[in-house]
Amino acid sequence: MKSLLSKSGAIAAGLLLAAAPFSPPLLAAETVDAVAANAYAIDNFFLFICAVLVLFMQAGFSLVESGLNSAKNTVNIMFKNLMDLSLGVILFFFIGYGLMYPGETMNGWFGFGGFGISATAPEAVGGNLHPAVDFLFQVAFAATAATIVSGAVAGRMQFKAYLIYSAVITAIIYPISGMWKWGGGWLDQLGFYDFAGSLVVHALGGFAGLAAAIVLGPRLGRFNEDGTPNAMPGHNLALSTLGVFILLIGWFGFNPGSQLAIAGADNTSIVMIIATNTMLAAGAGAVLAMITAWALFKKPDLTMALNGLLGGLVGITANCDSVNYNQAIIIGAVAGVLVVLGVILLDKLKIDDPVGAWPVHGLNGIWGGLATGIFGGHPMMAQVIGSIAIPLWGFATMLVLFLILKAMGILRVSKEEEMKGLDISEHEEEAYYGFDIYTTQ
């Protein structure tokens, strides 16, 4: 009986196969086309998701900056972050993208590839990416560079002055120095390496923030007459902590996305290594910042640990594809120590940076560039030159801009407006309506 059933099943299967429509095997060329089409879809979808993650970092910056500052400036900080992105998208579309990827018009220092989205970006020309997704990814980076300054100037810069700054850095300053490396400019030709932007993005924004903080001067009451600093705690460290976690999540778009592809075994492997290095450096940065602050201040400080995590992320961003896991931990650990020392240095110099933008992004942007030469095997002299040129460009150009705005009388709010808070004086809006919180710093 078993044999009979088996034979009957085989006959039925044969009849079904015979009745099925004939599907000729794919030709070799058709197979290649199908694989290429799948790789194109995978790579573009991968970069789209990474672009969204980087855009999500704007939420993280908003929460970190507002939480570390007075409640009476919350609306102002949120508004500045919104405009960094919104104004930046439009200006980077019309001007910045063409400056950053000028194509054949580039002379090493400057060029312009045209208005709007074009296919002049090196990864879009003859590559596997649609120019539109490349633009979306790049404009998210531009918005990140711009928004770093928002925290450094919190509580004392006029809103219209900030809009002017945001427009200039997004449309001109960031794209030009970005082209020096990512657009095939003179730093790239020199052999300088910055995988995802420790210098191109973070150091530029950090040193722009330093220039702003110097020209603006400190917040009222930040320093005593003898130069000793007064602590001005943020109004909501829960918001700041949540913001740091959001930034950490967004960084997995920032760093792995900079591989620009994930299809294929080689790309998949390096993306996973980049992601792991990113997480290891972040953890090491938080731990070493906590230990350093604990040793110096005799207490574990949450804000130092939060900034230490961010410092570790900044330090690994230039070299996350070039170092091993142990080296990533070392890079993050050094970054965590530098964050604490950077905050102390700013206090000694009586420079008021409410969120630690320069220690996190500026100082550790330089460290990331140098660490790329030390651990990543890239030419050290080129790393030194790039680690000087980009911060100097950001600091010098923004220093001139802020001095011009100060001379025009539109940089800093009045003493009365600062005491009242920028939410009311600049916007006549309250972040926490119904609470009497606007009479204190």
C-alpha positions in Angstrom: 0.0 0.0 0.0 2.8 2.4 0.9 4.5 1.8 -2.4 1.3 2.4 -4.3 0.7 5.7 -2.5 4.2 6.8 -3.3 3.8 6.0 -7.0 0.4 7.8 -7.1 1.9 10.9 -5.4 4.8 10.9 -7.9 2.4 10.7 -10.9 0.2 13.5 -9.5 3.3 15.7 -8.9 4.4 15.1 -12.5 1.0 16.0 -13.9 1.0 19.3 -11.9 4.4 20.2 -13.1 3.4 19.4 -16.6 0.4 21.7 -16.3 2.3 24.6 -14.8 3.2 27.5 -17.1 6.8 27.2 -18.5 9.3 29.6 -16.9 12.5 29.8 -18.8 15.7 30.2 -16.7 17.0 33.7 -16.4 19.8 34.5 -18.8 23.1 35.6 -17.3 22.6 39.3 -18.3 19.1 39.3 -16.8 20.5 37.9 -13.5 23.1 40.6 -13.4 20.4 43.2 -14.0 18.2 41.8 -11.2 21.1 41.8 -8.8 22.0 45.4 -9.7 18.4 46.5 -9.3 18.2 44.9 -5.9 21.5 46.5 -4.8 20.3 49.9 -6.0 17.1 49.6 -4.0 18.8 48.3 -0.8 21.5 51.0 -0.9 19.1 53.8 -1.5 16.7 52.6 1.2 19.6 52.2 3.6 20.8 55.8 3.0 17.2 57.1 3.3 16.7 55.5 6.7 20.1 56.8 7.8 19.2 60.3 6.6 16.0 60.1 8.7 18.0 59.1 11.8 20.4 62.0 11.3 17.4 64.4 11.0 16.0 62.9 14.2 19.2 64.2 15.9 17.6 67.7 15.7 15.1 66.5 18.3 18.0 65.4 20.4 19.8 68.7 20.2 16.6 70.6 21.0 16.1 68.5 24.2 19.7 68.6 25.3 20.0 72.4 24.8 16.7 73.3 26.4 17.1 71.0 29.3 20.6 72.4 30.1 19.3 76.0 30.1 16.8 78.1 32.0 13.1 77.3 31.5 12.5 80.9 30.4 14.5 80.3 27.2 13.0 77.0 26.1 10.8 78.4 23.3 13.7 80.3 21.9 16.0 77.3 21.8 13.4 75.1 20.2 12.7 77.8 17.6 16.3 78.1 16.7 16.7 74.4 16.2 13.5 74.4 14.0 14.9 77.2 11.8 18.4 75.6 11.6 16.7 72.7 9.8 14.0 74.5 7.9 16.0 77.5 6.7 19.0 75.2 6.2 17.2 72.8 3.9 16.1 75.6 1.5 19.5 77.3 1.4 21.5 74.1 1.1 19.2 73.1 -1.7 19.7 76.3 -3.7 23.4 77.1 -2.8 25.1 74.8 -0.3 24.9 71.5 -2.2 26.4 73.0 -5.3 29.2 74.6 -3.3 29.9 71.3 -1.5 30.0 69.2 -4.7 31.1 71.5 -7.5 32.2 68.8 -9.8 34.5 69.9 -12.6 34.2 73.6 -11.6 36.2 72.9 -8.4 39.8 74.3 -8.2 40.7 72.7 -4.9 39.4 75.6 -2.8 36.1 76.7 -4.3 33.6 75.8 -7.0 29.9 75.8 -7.8 28.1 72.8 -9.4 24.8 74.6 -9.9 21.6 75.4 -8.1 19.4 72.6 -6.7 19.9 68.9 -6.6 22.4 67.7 -9.2 24.4 64.5 -9.8 27.7 66.2 -9.1 28.3 64.5 -5.8 31.0 61.9 -6.2 28.9 59.1 -4.7 26.0 60.0 -7.0 28.0 60.2 -10.3 28.3 56.7 -11.7 27.5 55.3 -8.3 24.6 53.4 -6.8 22.7 56.3 -5.3 19.9 58.6 -6.5 21.0 62.2 -6.3 17.8 63.0 -4.2 18.7 60.6 -1.4 22.3 61.8 -1.4 21.0 65.4 -1.0 18.7 64.3 1.9 21.6 62.7 3.7 23.9 65.6 3.1 21.4 68.3 4.2 20.9 66.5 7.5 24.6 66.8 8.1 24.5 70.5 7.2 21.7 71.1 9.7 23.7 69.3 12.4 26.7 71.5 11.9 24.5 74.6 12.2 22.6 73.6 15.3 25.6 73.0 17.4 25.9 76.8 18.0 22.4 77.1 19.3 23.3 75.8 22.7 26.5 77.8 23.0 24.6 81.1 22.6 21.6 80.2 24.6 19.8 82.9 26.6 21.5 86.0 25.2 21.5 86.2 21.3 18.8 88.0 19.4 16.7 85.7 17.3 17.2 87.7 14.0 21.0 87.5 14.6 20.8 83.8 14.9 18.8 83.5 11.7 21.5 85.4 9.9 24.2 83.1 11.4 22.3 80.0 10.5 21.8 81.1 6.9 25.5 82.0 6.4 26.9 78.8 7.9 24.5 76.5 6.0 24.7 78.2 2.6 28.4 79.1 2.5 30.7 78.3 5.4 30.0 74.6 5.9 29.7 73.7 2.2 33.0 75.3 1.3 35.1 73.5 4.0 33.0 70.4 3.4 34.1 70.5 -0.3 37.7 70.6 0.8 37.4 67.0 1.9 34.1 65.4 0.7 33.9 67.3 -2.6 37.4 66.3 -3.7 39.1 69.6 -2.7 42.6 70.4 -1.5 42.4 68.5 1.9 41.2 65.4 0.1 44.0 65.7 -2.4 46.4 66.1 0.5 45.3 62.7 1.9 43.3 64.1 4.8 40.6 61.6 6.1 37.4 62.3 7.9 35.0 59.4 7.4 31.8 60.9 8.8 32.6 64.4 10.0 34.5 64.8 13.3 36.0 67.9 11.7 33.9 68.6 8.7 30.7 68.8 10.8 31.5 68.8 14.5 34.7 70.8 14.8 33.3 73.4 12.4 30.2 73.8 14.5 32.0 73.7 17.8 34.5 76.4 16.8 31.7 78.5 15.4 30.0 78.2 18.8 33.3 79.2 20.5 33.5 82.4 18.4 29.9 83.2 19.2 30.4 82.7 22.9 33.5 85.0 23.0 31.8 87.8 21.1 28.5 87.6 23.0 30.1 87.4 26.4 28.8 85.4 29.3 25.3 85.3 30.7 24.4 87.7 33.4 25.7 86.3 36.7 27.7 83.5 35.2 31.0 84.9 36.6 31.9 86.9 39.7 34.1 90.0 39.6 37.1 87.9 40.6 36.5 85.6 37.7 35.2 82.6 39.6 32.3 80.8 37.9 28.8 80.4 39.3 26.9 77.3 38.4 23.7 77.9 36.4 22.0 74.5 36.4 19.7 73.5 33.6 16.0 73.5 34.3 15.3 69.9 33.3 18.0 67.2 33.2 15.4 64.6 32.3 14.9 66.3 28.9 18.7 66.6 28.4 19.2 62.9 29.2 16.5 61.9 26.8 18.0 64.2 24.2 21.4 62.5 24.5 19.8 59.1 24.0 18.1 60.4 20.9 21.5 61.8 19.6 23.1 58.4 20.3 20.4 56.7 18.2 20.7 59.3 15.5 24.5 58.7 15.3 23.8 55.2 14.0 22.6 57.0 10.9 25.5 59.5 11.0 28.4 57.0 11.1 27.1 53.8 9.4 25.3 55.8 6.8 28.5 57.4 5.7 29.5 54.1 4.2 26.8 55.1 1.6 26.1 51.4 0.8 25.1 48.2 2.6 24.4 45.8 -0.3 27.1 43.2 -0.6 29.1 41.3 2.0 31.9 43.8 2.2 29.6 46.8 2.7 27.5 44.9 5.2 30.5 43.9 7.3 32.0 47.4 7.5 28.7 48.9 8.4 28.4 46.5 11.3 32.0 47.3 12.4 31.3 51.0 12.2 28.2 50.7 14.3 30.0 48.7 17.0 32.9 51.1 17.1 30.4 54.0 17.5 28.7 52.3 20.5 32.0 51.4 22.2 33.4 54.9 21.9 30.2 56.4 23.3 30.2 54.1 26.3 33.9 54.7 27.0 33.3 58.5 26.7 30.5 58.5 29.3 32.4 56.3 31.8 35.7 58.2 31.6 33.9 61.6 31.9 32.1 60.3 34.9 35.3 59.1 36.5 37.2 62.2 35.7 34.5 64.6 37.0 34.1 62.4 40.1 37.8 62.5 40.9 38.0 66.3 40.4 34.7 67.5 41.8 34.2 64.7 44.4 30.8 63.8 43.0 29.4 61.9 40.0 28.0 64.6 37.6 25.3 63.6 35.2 25.9 66.4 32.8 29.5 65.6 32.4 28.7 61.9 31.7 26.1 62.9 29.1 28.6 65.2 27.4 31.3 62.5 27.7 29.1 60.2 25.7 28.6 62.8 23.0 32.3 63.5 23.1 33.1 59.9 22.5 30.7 59.9 19.5 32.4 63.0 18.0 35.9 61.5 18.5 35.0 58.2 16.7 33.1 59.8 13.8 36.2 60.5 11.7 37.7 57.0 12.0 34.9 54.6 12.9 35.7 52.6 9.7 39.5 52.5 10.2 40.0 51.4 13.8 39.5 48.2 15.7 37.3 47.7 18.8 40.0 48.3 21.4 41.1 51.5 19.6 37.5 52.7 19.5 37.3 52.3 23.3 40.6 54.3 23.7 39.4 57.1 21.4 36.1 57.3 23.4 37.9 57.3 26.7 40.2 60.1 25.8 37.3 62.1 24.5 35.5 61.7 27.8 38.4 63.1 29.7 38.8 66.0 27.2 35.2 67.0 27.7 35.7 67.6 31.4 39.0 69.3 30.9 37.5 71.5 28.1 34.7 72.6 30.4 37.3 73.6 33.1 39.4 75.5 30.6 36.4 77.5 29.4 35.6 78.5 33.0 39.2 79.6 33.5 39.0 81.7 30.4 35.6 83.1 31.5 33.9 81.9 28.3 30.3 80.9 28.8 29.2 77.9 26.8 26.0 76.7 28.6 25.9 73.2 27.0 29.6 72.5 26.5 29.4 72.7 22.7 33.1 73.5 22.3 34.4 70.7 24.6 32.1 68.2 23.0 32.2 69.1 19.3 35.2 71.5 18.9 37.8 69.9 21.1 36.8 66.4 20.4 36.4 67.1 16.7 40.2 67.9 16.6 40.9 64.8 18.7 38.9 62.7 16.2 41.0 64.0 13.4 44.3 63.3 15.1 43.1 59.9 16.3 42.5 59.0 12.7 46.2 59.4 12.1 47.3 57.8 15.3 45.1 54.7 15.2 43.6 54.7 11.7 46.7 54.5 9.6 46.1 57.7 7.6 48.9 60.2 6.9 49.5 62.0 10.1 50.6 65.3 8.6 47.5 65.5 6.5 45.4 64.9 9.6 47.2 67.6 11.5 46.7 70.1 8.7 43.0 69.3 8.3 42.6 69.4 12.1 43.9 73.0 12.1 42.4 74.2 8.8 38.7 73.4 9.3 38.4 74.6 12.9 40.3 77.8 12.0 38.0 78.4 9.0 34.9 78.0 11.2 36.2 80.1 14.0 37.6 83.0 11.8 34.6 83.3 9.5 32.1 83.2 12.3 34.1 85.6 14.5 34.0 88.1 11.7 30.3 87.6 11.2 29.4 87.9 14.9 31.6 91.0 15.2 29.7 92.6 12.3 26.4 91.7 14.0 27.6 93.2 17.2 28.7 96.4 15.5 25.2 96.6 14.0 23.7 96.4 17.4 21.6 93.3 16.7 23.7 90.5 18.3 22.8 90.4 22.0 19.5 91.1 23.8 19.3 93.8 26.4 19.9 93.2 30.1 16.2 93.5 30.8 15.3 91.1 28.0 17.8 88.6 29.2 16.5 88.8 32.8 12.9 88.4 31.6 13.8 85.5 29.3 13.9 85.2 25.6 10.7 83.3 25.4 8.7 86.3 26.5 11.0 89.1 25.3 11.6 87.7 21.8 8.5 85.6 21.1 5.8 86.4 23.7 5.3 82.7 24.2 5.8 80.4 27.2 7.0 76.8 27.1 5.5 76.1 30.5 2.4 78.3 30.6 0.8 78.9 34.0 4.0 78.6 36.0 5.8 81.6 37.6 9.3 80.7 36.5 10.4 83.7 34.5 11.7 85.9 37.3 14.8 83.8 38.0 17.8 82.8 36.0 
